[in-house]
């Protein structure tokens, strides 16, 4: 009887695959190019992905989606691209570097952001046309800039920006440091900044909602991990992290 028991244990151990990595066999580095507005939520998701797949390391390159798309189009090595707008994802798709069809995983909308205490007394989009206000916006080629252009057109307001930044975090920094009186960023960025800033909602934002697509890249150095990370973002766990950060569901 003892011999039978030992044999059974040996078979069980062999069936588990001694030395096989946990987490479905996913290991190694995963390089993710992601929109700057995803910094906080993806950093959290990256840590949770690593915990779920021991032996992996998620490395992020956060920036403006247009700049990231250009880097990928020029051959920058990466496993996954998460954009703040379909237009920038299409830039990459058109180069033939996307492995699977992009999928929308979240949505986001703009908010007016002002320094704590609102020293410029900004109350709406019309104040962005005032010459005495210091204003920061994203450049138009960046998704947050394209969305800003749309809401100003809807509101029939011609803004007078003092600075145009290449990603939404750069805009938010200007506000957090009190270098400008107001700006337009995503509501997720306002939430992430905490009590350093104040957010002001406006109706036109509902007409310029940004879809966020994600896709693994065709020449991903770690193709298996790339697909696993995309699925993780699209999972219930991924959705809960994104919702907590202020994103709308896809």
C-alpha positions in Angstrom: 0.0 0.0 0.0 2.8 2.4 0.9 4.4 1.8 -2.5 1.2 2.6 -4.3 0.9 5.9 -2.3 4.4 7.0 -3.1 3.9 6.2 -6.8 0.7 8.3 -6.8 2.5 11.2 -5.2 5.3 11.0 -7.8 2.7 11.0 -10.6 1.0 14.0 -9.1 4.3 15.9 -8.9 5.1 15.1 -12.5 1.7 16.2 -13.6 2.2 19.6 -12.0 5.3 20.1 -14.2 8.2 20.4 -11.9 10.1 23.6 -12.7 7.2 25.0 -14.9 6.5 28.7 -14.2 3.3 29.6 -12.5 0.8 32.1 -14.0 0.1 30.0 -17.1 3.7 29.9 -18.2 4.0 33.7 -18.7 7.4 35.0 -17.8 9.9 37.7 -18.9 9.6 41.5 -19.5 6.5 43.1 -21.0 7.0 46.5 -22.5 3.9 48.6 -22.7 3.6 51.9 -24.5 0.6 53.7 -22.9 -1.1 57.1 -22.9 0.1 59.4 -20.2 -3.4 59.5 -18.7 -3.1 55.8 -17.9 0.0 56.3 -15.7 -1.7 55.7 -12.3 -4.1 52.9 -13.3 -1.7 51.0 -15.5 1.1 51.2 -12.9 -1.3 49.5 -10.5 -2.4 47.0 -13.1 1.3 46.2 -13.9 2.0 45.4 -10.3 -1.1 43.1 -10.1 -0.1 41.4 -13.4 3.3 40.7 -12.0 1.8 39.2 -8.9 -0.5 37.0 -11.0 2.4 35.9 -13.2 5.6 35.5 -11.1 8.7 35.9 -13.2 7.2 38.8 -15.3 8.2 42.4 -15.2 6.0 45.1 -16.8 7.9 48.1 -18.1 6.0 51.2 -19.1 6.7 54.0 -21.6 4.0 56.6 -20.8 3.6 59.6 -23.1 1.4 61.4 -25.5 -0.4 58.9 -27.8 0.7 60.6 -30.9 4.4 60.5 -29.9 4.1 56.9 -28.9 2.5 56.0 -32.2 5.3 57.7 -34.0 7.9 55.8 -32.0 6.2 52.5 -32.7 5.9 53.4 -36.4 9.7 54.0 -36.4 10.3 50.5 -35.1 10.6 51.0 -31.3 10.5 47.6 -29.7 7.3 47.1 -27.6 4.8 44.4 -26.7 1.6 46.4 -26.2 0.2 49.7 -27.2 -2.6 51.4 -25.3 -3.8 54.7 -26.8 -6.0 57.5 -25.6 -7.7 57.7 -29.0 -8.5 55.4 -31.9 -6.8 57.9 -34.3 -3.4 57.2 -32.8 -4.0 53.5 -32.7 -4.9 53.6 -36.4 -1.5 55.3 -37.1 0.1 52.2 -35.7 -2.3 49.7 -37.3 -1.7 51.3 -40.7 2.0 50.4 -40.4 1.1 46.7 -40.0 2.6 46.5 -36.6 -0.6 45.4 -34.7 -1.0 41.7 -34.0 -4.7 41.6 -33.2 -7.6 44.0 -33.8 -7.5 46.8 -31.2 -10.2 46.6 -28.5 -11.6 49.5 -26.5 -11.0 49.0 -22.8 -12.1 52.4 -21.3 -13.5 55.8 -22.0 -12.5 59.2 -20.6 -13.7 62.8 -20.7 -12.3 66.2 -20.1 -12.6 68.4 -17.1 -11.5 72.0 -16.4 -8.7 71.9 -13.8 -7.5 74.8 -11.7 -5.0 75.2 -8.9 -6.3 74.7 -5.4 -8.4 77.7 -4.3 -9.0 78.6 -8.0 -7.0 81.9 -7.9 -8.0 82.8 -11.5 -11.7 82.4 -10.6 -12.3 80.2 -13.6 -15.9 78.9 -13.8 -16.3 77.6 -17.4 -15.0 77.3 -20.9 -15.6 81.0 -21.7 -12.9 82.0 -19.3 -10.3 80.3 -21.6 -10.8 83.2 -24.0 -9.9 85.8 -21.4 -6.6 87.5 -22.0 -5.9 88.0 -18.3 -6.0 84.2 -17.6 -2.9 82.0 -18.0 -4.1 78.8 -19.8 -2.5 75.5 -20.6 -3.8 73.0 -23.2 -2.6 69.8 -24.8 -1.3 70.2 -28.4 -4.0 69.3 -31.0 -2.2 66.2 -32.2 -2.5 64.7 -28.7 -5.8 63.1 -27.9 -6.6 65.5 -25.0 -5.8 68.4 -27.4 -8.1 67.0 -30.1 -10.9 66.6 -27.5 -10.3 70.1 -26.2 -10.5 71.5 -29.8 -13.9 69.8 -30.2 -15.4 71.1 -27.0 -14.3 74.6 -27.7 -15.9 74.4 -31.1 -19.1 73.1 -29.6 -19.1 75.9 -27.0 -18.1 78.5 -29.7 -15.2 79.6 -27.6 -11.8 80.6 -29.0 -9.2 79.8 -26.4 -6.1 81.8 -25.8 -3.5 79.2 -24.5 -0.2 80.4 -23.1 1.3 77.0 -23.5 0.6 73.8 -25.5 2.0 70.6 -24.0 2.8 67.2 -25.6 0.9 65.1 -23.0 -1.8 65.6 -20.4 0.5 65.1 -17.4 2.6 68.0 -18.5 -0.5 70.2 -18.6 -1.6 68.9 -15.2 1.9 69.7 -13.8 1.5 73.4 -14.9 -1.7 73.6 -12.9 -0.4 71.7 -9.9 2.6 74.1 -9.6 0.3 77.2 -10.0 2.1 78.2 -13.3 -1.3 78.6 -15.0 -4.8 79.6 -13.9 -6.6 76.8 -15.7 -6.4 73.9 -18.2 -8.3 71.1 -19.7 -7.3 67.5 -18.7 -9.1 64.3 -18.3 -11.2 63.9 -15.2 -9.0 60.8 -14.3 -6.0 63.2 -14.0 -7.9 65.6 -11.8 -8.8 62.6 -9.5 -5.2 61.4 -9.5 -3.9 64.8 -8.5 -5.9 64.8 -5.3 -6.1 68.0 -3.3 -3.4 69.8 -5.3 -6.0 70.9 -7.8 -9.8 71.4 -8.3 -11.9 70.0 -11.1 -14.9 71.8 -12.8 -17.3 69.8 -15.0 -18.9 71.2 -18.1 -21.6 69.9 -20.3 -19.7 69.9 -23.6 -17.3 67.3 -22.3 -20.0 64.7 -22.8 -19.8 65.3 -26.5 -16.1 64.7 -26.8 -15.6 61.4 -25.0 -12.3 59.6 -25.8 -12.3 55.8 -26.5 -9.1 54.0 -25.3 -8.0 51.1 -27.5 -5.4 48.5 -26.7 -3.6 45.8 -28.8 -0.6 43.5 -28.8 2.1 44.3 -31.3 3.0 42.0 -34.2 6.7 42.0 -33.5 6.3 41.8 -29.7 9.5 40.5 -28.1 7.3 38.7 -25.7 4.1 37.8 -27.6 2.6 35.5 -25.1 3.0 38.0 -22.3 1.7 40.8 -24.6 -1.6 39.0 -25.2 -1.9 38.0 -21.5 -1.4 41.7 -20.4 -4.1 42.8 -22.9 -6.5 40.2 -21.6 -5.7 41.3 -18.0 -6.6 44.9 -18.8 -9.9 43.7 -20.4 -10.7 41.4 -17.4 -13.1 42.2 -14.6 -10.0 43.0 -12.4 -8.8 45.5 -15.1 -12.1 47.1 -15.4 -12.4 47.6 -11.6 -9.0 49.3 -11.4 -9.9 51.6 -14.3 -13.3 52.4 -12.9 -11.8 53.3 -9.5 -9.4 55.7 -11.4 -12.4 57.5 -12.9 -12.6 56.0 -16.3 -15.9 55.1 -17.9 -16.5 51.4 -18.9 -16.0 50.4 -22.5 
